[in-house]
Amino acid sequence: MCARLNINSVGRWCRDNVFDEHHAHGVRKLVTEPKLLSTIGTVQ
């Protein structure tokens, strides 16, 4: 599932994100093993 992103909001997301990330980073390997996955917050 993908969501549209307004490039002007990225700075605000970096300040307020739950992952405590403060800068862009390279591509990460996608985790697909079900036993390694968990939910984050609630789905709306």
C-alpha distance matrix in Angstrom:
0.0 3.8 7.0 10.4 12.9 16.6 18.6 21.3 19.4 18.8 22.3 21.9 18.7 20.8 23.6 21.8 18.9 19.1 19.0 22.3 21.3 23.6 22.9 20.5 20.5 20.0 17.2 16.8 16.8 13.6 14.7 14.1 17.2 16.6 19.8 18.7 15.5 15.8 14.2 14.5 16.1 15.1 12.1 13.1
3.8 0.0 3.8 6.8 9.3 13.0 14.9 17.7 16.1 15.5 19.2 19.1 16.2 18.3 21.3 19.9 17.3 18.2 18.2 21.0 19.6 21.4 20.4 18.0 18.5 18.2 15.8 16.2 16.9 14.4 16.2 16.3 19.7 19.5 22.4 20.8 17.7 17.9 16.1 15.6 16.9 16.3 13.5 14.0
7.0 3.8 0.0 3.8 6.3 9.9 12.3 14.8 13.1 13.2 16.9 16.4 13.9 16.6 19.2 17.8 15.8 17.3 17.8 20.2 18.9 20.3 19.6 17.6 18.8 19.2 17.4 18.2 19.4 17.2 19.0 19.5 22.7 22.3 25.0 23.2 19.9 19.6 17.3 16.0 16.7 16.0 13.3 13.0
10.4 6.8 3.8 0.0 3.8 6.8 9.5 12.0 11.1 11.7 15.4 15.4 13.6 16.3 19.0 18.1 16.7 18.9 19.4 21.2 19.6 20.3 19.2 17.2 18.9 19.4 18.1 19.6 21.3 19.6 21.8 22.6 25.9 25.8 28.5 26.4 23.3 23.0 20.7 19.1 19.6 19.0 16.6 15.7
12.9 9.3 6.3 3.8 0.0 3.8 6.1 8.6 7.6 8.0 11.8 12.0 10.6 13.1 15.8 15.4 14.3 17.0 17.5 18.8 16.9 17.2 16.0 14.3 16.6 17.6 17.0 18.7 21.0 19.8 22.1 23.5 26.8 26.9 29.2 26.8 23.8 23.4 21.2 19.1 19.5 19.6 17.7 17.1
16.6 13.0 9.9 6.8 3.8 0.0 3.8 5.3 5.6 7.2 10.4 10.8 10.6 13.2 15.4 15.5 15.3 18.5 19.2 19.8 17.9 17.4 16.3 15.0 17.9 19.3 19.4 21.4 24.0 23.2 25.5 27.1 30.4 30.5 32.7 30.1 27.2 26.6 24.3 21.8 22.0 22.1 20.5 19.5
18.6 14.9 12.3 9.5 6.1 3.8 0.0 3.8 5.4 5.6 8.4 10.1 10.2 11.7 14.2 15.3 15.2 18.6 18.7 18.8 16.4 15.3 13.7 12.4 15.5 17.0 17.7 20.1 23.1 22.8 25.5 27.5 30.8 31.3 33.3 30.4 27.8 27.5 25.6 23.0 23.5 24.2 22.9 22.3
21.3 17.7 14.8 12.0 8.6 5.3 3.8 0.0 3.8 5.8 7.1 8.3 9.8 11.5 13.0 14.2 15.1 18.8 19.4 19.0 17.0 15.4 14.4 14.1 17.6 19.7 20.7 22.9 26.1 25.8 28.2 30.3 33.5 33.7 35.5 32.6 30.0 29.3 27.1 24.2 24.2 24.9 24.0 23.1
19.4 16.1 13.1 11.1 7.6 5.6 5.4 3.8 0.0 3.8 5.6 5.4 6.3 8.9 10.3 10.8 11.6 15.3 16.2 16.0 14.5 13.5 13.2 13.2 16.7 19.1 19.9 21.5 24.6 24.1 26.1 28.2 31.1 31.1 32.7 29.8 27.1 26.1 23.8 20.7 20.5 21.4 20.7 19.9
18.8 15.5 13.2 11.7 8.0 7.2 5.6 5.8 3.8 0.0 3.8 5.4 5.0 6.2 8.8 10.0 10.0 13.7 13.8 13.5 11.4 10.3 9.6 9.4 12.9 15.4 16.5 18.2 21.4 21.3 23.4 25.8 28.7 29.1 30.5 27.4 25.0 24.4 22.5 19.5 19.9 21.3 20.8 20.7
22.3 19.2 16.9 15.4 11.8 10.4 8.4 7.1 5.6 3.8 0.0 3.8 5.4 5.2 6.5 8.9 10.1 13.9 14.1 12.7 10.9 8.8 8.7 10.0 13.7 16.8 18.5 20.1 23.5 23.8 25.7 28.4 31.0 31.4 32.5 29.3 27.0 26.2 24.4 21.1 21.3 23.1 23.1 23.1
21.9 19.1 16.4 15.4 12.0 10.8 10.1 8.3 5.4 5.4 3.8 0.0 3.8 5.4 5.2 6.3 8.3 12.1 13.3 12.2 11.4 10.0 11.2 12.7 16.1 19.3 20.6 21.6 24.9 24.7 26.2 28.6 31.1 31.0 32.0 28.9 26.4 25.1 22.9 19.4 19.1 20.7 20.9 20.6
18.7 16.2 13.9 13.6 10.6 10.6 10.2 9.8 6.3 5.0 5.4 3.8 0.0 3.8 5.4 5.2 5.4 9.1 10.1 9.8 9.0 8.8 10.0 10.9 14.0 16.9 17.8 18.5 21.5 21.1 22.4 24.9 27.3 27.2 28.2 25.2 22.6 21.4 19.3 15.9 16.0 17.7 18.0 18.1
20.8 18.3 16.6 16.3 13.1 13.2 11.7 11.5 8.9 6.2 5.2 5.4 3.8 0.0 3.8 5.7 5.7 9.2 9.0 7.6 6.1 5.1 6.6 8.5 11.5 14.9 16.4 17.1 20.5 20.6 22.0 24.9 27.2 27.5 28.2 24.8 22.8 21.9 20.4 17.0 17.6 19.9 20.5 21.1
23.6 21.3 19.2 19.0 15.8 15.4 14.2 13.0 10.3 8.8 6.5 5.2 5.4 3.8 0.0 3.8 6.1 9.3 10.1 7.9 7.9 6.6 9.2 11.9 14.9 18.4 20.0 20.5 23.7 23.9 24.9 27.8 29.7 29.7 30.2 26.9 24.8 23.4 21.7 18.1 18.0 20.4 21.5 21.9
21.8 19.9 17.8 18.1 15.4 15.5 15.3 14.2 10.8 10.0 8.9 6.3 5.2 5.7 3.8 0.0 3.8 6.7 8.8 7.6 8.9 9.1 11.8 13.9 16.5 19.8 20.8 20.7 23.7 23.2 23.9 26.4 28.2 27.8 28.2 25.2 22.8 21.0 18.9 15.1 14.6 16.9 18.2 18.6
18.9 17.3 15.8 16.7 14.3 15.3 15.2 15.1 11.6 10.0 10.1 8.3 5.4 5.7 6.1 3.8 0.0 3.8 5.5 5.8 6.8 8.5 10.9 12.3 14.3 17.3 17.8 17.4 20.1 19.5 20.0 22.6 24.4 24.0 24.5 21.4 19.1 17.4 15.6 12.0 12.1 14.8 15.9 17.0
19.1 18.2 17.3 18.9 17.0 18.5 18.6 18.8 15.3 13.7 13.9 12.1 9.1 9.2 9.3 6.7 3.8 0.0 3.8 5.5 8.0 10.7 13.3 14.6 15.9 18.5 18.7 17.5 19.7 18.9 18.6 21.1 22.4 21.7 21.8 18.8 16.6 14.6 12.9 9.3 9.6 12.8 14.6 16.3
19.0 18.2 17.8 19.4 17.5 19.2 18.7 19.4 16.2 13.8 14.1 13.3 10.1 9.0 10.1 8.8 5.5 3.8 0.0 3.8 5.4 9.0 11.2 12.2 12.8 15.4 15.7 14.3 16.6 16.3 16.2 19.1 20.4 20.4 20.3 17.0 15.2 14.0 13.3 10.1 11.7 15.0 16.6 18.7
22.3 21.0 20.2 21.2 18.8 19.8 18.8 19.0 16.0 13.5 12.7 12.2 9.8 7.6 7.9 7.6 5.8 5.5 3.8 0.0 3.8 6.4 9.5 11.7 12.8 16.0 17.1 16.1 19.0 19.2 19.4 22.5 23.8 24.0 23.7 20.3 18.9 17.7 17.0 13.7 14.8 18.1 19.8 21.6
21.3 19.6 18.9 19.6 16.9 17.9 16.4 17.0 14.5 11.4 10.9 11.4 9.0 6.1 7.9 8.9 6.8 8.0 5.4 3.8 0.0 3.8 6.0 7.9 9.1 12.5 14.0 13.6 16.8 17.5 18.4 21.7 23.5 24.1 24.3 20.7 19.3 18.8 18.3 15.3 16.8 19.9 21.0 22.6
23.6 21.4 20.3 20.3 17.2 17.4 15.3 15.4 13.5 10.3 8.8 10.0 8.8 5.1 6.6 9.1 8.5 10.7 9.0 6.4 3.8 0.0 3.8 7.2 9.4 13.1 15.4 15.8 19.3 20.4 21.7 25.0 26.9 27.7 28.0 24.4 23.0 22.5 21.8 18.7 19.9 22.8 23.7 25.0
22.9 20.4 19.6 19.2 16.0 16.3 13.7 14.4 13.2 9.6 8.7 11.2 10.0 6.6 9.2 11.8 10.9 13.3 11.2 9.5 6.0 3.8 0.0 3.8 6.5 10.2 12.8 14.0 17.8 19.1 21.0 24.4 26.7 27.9 28.5 24.8 23.6 23.6 23.1 20.3 21.8 24.5 24.9 26.1
20.5 18.0 17.6 17.2 14.3 15.0 12.4 14.1 13.2 9.4 10.0 12.7 10.9 8.5 11.9 13.9 12.3 14.6 12.2 11.7 7.9 7.2 3.8 0.0 3.8 7.1 9.6 11.4 15.2 16.6 19.0 22.2 24.8 26.3 27.3 23.7 22.4 22.9 22.5 20.1 22.0 24.4 24.3 25.6
20.5 18.5 18.8 18.9 16.6 17.9 15.5 17.6 16.7 12.9 13.7 16.1 14.0 11.5 14.9 16.5 14.3 15.9 12.8 12.8 9.1 9.4 6.5 3.8 0.0 3.8 6.7 8.4 12.1 14.2 16.6 20.0 22.5 24.4 25.3 21.7 20.9 21.9 22.1 20.2 22.7 25.1 25.1 26.8
20.0 18.2 19.2 19.4 17.6 19.3 17.0 19.7 19.1 15.4 16.8 19.3 16.9 14.9 18.4 19.8 17.3 18.5 15.4 16.0 12.5 13.1 10.2 7.1 3.8 0.0 3.8 6.4 9.8 12.3 15.2 18.4 21.1 23.4 24.6 21.1 20.6 22.2 22.8 21.4 24.2 26.5 26.1 27.9
17.2 15.8 17.4 18.1 17.0 19.4 17.7 20.7 19.9 16.5 18.5 20.6 17.8 16.4 20.0 20.8 17.8 18.7 15.7 17.1 14.0 15.4 12.8 9.6 6.7 3.8 0.0 3.8 6.7 8.9 12.1 15.1 18.0 20.4 21.9 18.7 18.1 20.0 20.8 19.9 22.9 24.9 24.1 26.2
16.8 16.2 18.2 19.6 18.7 21.4 20.1 22.9 21.5 18.2 20.1 21.6 18.5 17.1 20.5 20.7 17.4 17.5 14.3 16.1 13.6 15.8 14.0 11.4 8.4 6.4 3.8 0.0 3.8 6.2 8.9 12.2 14.7 17.2 18.4 15.1 14.8 17.0 18.2 17.7 21.0 23.2 22.8 25.2
16.8 16.9 19.4 21.3 21.0 24.0 23.1 26.1 24.6 21.4 23.5 24.9 21.5 20.5 23.7 23.7 20.1 19.7 16.6 19.0 16.8 19.3 17.8 15.2 12.1 9.8 6.7 3.8 0.0 3.8 6.4 9.4 11.8 14.7 16.1 13.2 13.4 16.2 18.0 18.2 21.8 23.7 23.1 25.9
13.6 14.4 17.2 19.6 19.8 23.2 22.8 25.8 24.1 21.3 23.8 24.7 21.1 20.6 23.9 23.2 19.5 18.9 16.3 19.2 17.5 20.4 19.1 16.6 14.2 12.3 8.9 6.2 3.8 0.0 3.8 6.2 9.3 11.8 13.8 11.2 10.7 13.6 15.1 15.8 19.4 20.9 20.1 22.9
14.7 16.2 19.0 21.8 22.1 25.5 25.5 28.2 26.1 23.4 25.7 26.2 22.4 22.0 24.9 23.9 20.0 18.6 16.2 19.4 18.4 21.7 21.0 19.0 16.6 15.2 12.1 8.9 6.4 3.8 0.0 3.8 6.0 8.4 10.0 7.5 7.4 10.8 13.0 14.3 18.1 19.6 19.2 22.4
14.1 16.3 19.5 22.6 23.5 27.1 27.5 30.3 28.2 25.8 28.4 28.6 24.9 24.9 27.8 26.4 22.6 21.1 19.1 22.5 21.7 25.0 24.4 22.2 20.0 18.4 15.1 12.2 9.4 6.2 3.8 0.0 3.8 6.1 8.8 7.7 7.5 11.0 13.2 15.3 18.9 19.8 19.0 22.2
17.2 19.7 22.7 25.9 26.8 30.4 30.8 33.5 31.1 28.7 31.0 31.1 27.3 27.2 29.7 28.2 24.4 22.4 20.4 23.8 23.5 26.9 26.7 24.8 22.5 21.1 18.0 14.7 11.8 9.3 6.0 3.8 0.0 3.8 5.6 5.5 6.8 10.4 13.4 16.0 19.6 20.6 20.3 23.8
16.6 19.5 22.3 25.8 26.9 30.5 31.3 33.7 31.1 29.1 31.4 31.0 27.2 27.5 29.7 27.8 24.0 21.7 20.4 24.0 24.1 27.7 27.9 26.3 24.4 23.4 20.4 17.2 14.7 11.8 8.4 6.1 3.8 0.0 3.8 5.4 5.3 8.2 11.0 14.2 17.4 18.1 17.8 21.4
19.8 22.4 25.0 28.5 29.2 32.7 33.3 35.5 32.7 30.5 32.5 32.0 28.2 28.2 30.2 28.2 24.5 21.8 20.3 23.7 24.3 28.0 28.5 27.3 25.3 24.6 21.9 18.4 16.1 13.8 10.0 8.8 5.6 3.8 0.0 3.8 5.7 8.0 11.6 14.6 17.7 18.9 19.4 23.1
18.7 20.8 23.2 26.4 26.8 30.1 30.4 32.6 29.8 27.4 29.3 28.9 25.2 24.8 26.9 25.2 21.4 18.8 17.0 20.3 20.7 24.4 24.8 23.7 21.7 21.1 18.7 15.1 13.2 11.2 7.5 7.7 5.5 5.4 3.8 0.0 3.8 6.8 10.5 12.8 16.3 18.1 18.7 22.4
15.5 17.7 19.9 23.3 23.8 27.2 27.8 30.0 27.1 25.0 27.0 26.4 22.6 22.8 24.8 22.8 19.1 16.6 15.2 18.9 19.3 23.0 23.6 22.4 20.9 20.6 18.1 14.8 13.4 10.7 7.4 7.5 6.8 5.3 5.7 3.8 0.0 3.8 7.0 9.6 13.0 14.5 15.0 18.6
15.8 17.9 19.6 23.0 23.4 26.6 27.5 29.3 26.1 24.4 26.2 25.1 21.4 21.9 23.4 21.0 17.4 14.6 14.0 17.7 18.8 22.5 23.6 22.9 21.9 22.2 20.0 17.0 16.2 13.6 10.8 11.0 10.4 8.2 8.0 6.8 3.8 0.0 3.8 6.6 9.7 11.3 12.4 16.2
14.2 16.1 17.3 20.7 21.2 24.3 25.6 27.1 23.8 22.5 24.4 22.9 19.3 20.4 21.7 18.9 15.6 12.9 13.3 17.0 18.3 21.8 23.1 22.5 22.1 22.8 20.8 18.2 18.0 15.1 13.0 13.2 13.4 11.0 11.6 10.5 7.0 3.8 0.0 3.8 6.4 7.6 8.8 12.5
14.5 15.6 16.0 19.1 19.1 21.8 23.0 24.2 20.7 19.5 21.1 19.4 15.9 17.0 18.1 15.1 12.0 9.3 10.1 13.7 15.3 18.7 20.3 20.1 20.2 21.4 19.9 17.7 18.2 15.8 14.3 15.3 16.0 14.2 14.6 12.8 9.6 6.6 3.8 0.0 3.8 6.5 8.3 11.6
16.1 16.9 16.7 19.6 19.5 22.0 23.5 24.2 20.5 19.9 21.3 19.1 16.0 17.6 18.0 14.6 12.1 9.6 11.7 14.8 16.8 19.9 21.8 22.0 22.7 24.2 22.9 21.0 21.8 19.4 18.1 18.9 19.6 17.4 17.7 16.3 13.0 9.7 6.4 3.8 0.0 3.8 6.8 9.5
15.1 16.3 16.0 19.0 19.6 22.1 24.2 24.9 21.4 21.3 23.1 20.7 17.7 19.9 20.4 16.9 14.8 12.8 15.0 18.1 19.9 22.8 24.5 24.4 25.1 26.5 24.9 23.2 23.7 20.9 19.6 19.8 20.6 18.1 18.9 18.1 14.5 11.3 7.6 6.5 3.8 0.0 3.8 6.3
12.1 13.5 13.3 16.6 17.7 20.5 22.9 24.0 20.7 20.8 23.1 20.9 18.0 20.5 21.5 18.2 15.9 14.6 16.6 19.8 21.0 23.7 24.9 24.3 25.1 26.1 24.1 22.8 23.1 20.1 19.2 19.0 20.3 17.8 19.4 18.7 15.0 12.4 8.8 8.3 6.8 3.8 0.0 3.8
13.1 14.0 13.0 15.7 17.1 19.5 22.3 23.1 19.9 20.7 23.1 20.6 18.1 21.1 21.9 18.6 17.0 16.3 18.7 21.6 22.6 25.0 26.1 25.6 26.8 27.9 26.2 25.2 25.9 22.9 22.4 22.2 23.8 21.4 23.1 22.4 18.6 16.2 12.5 11.6 9.5 6.3 3.8 0.0
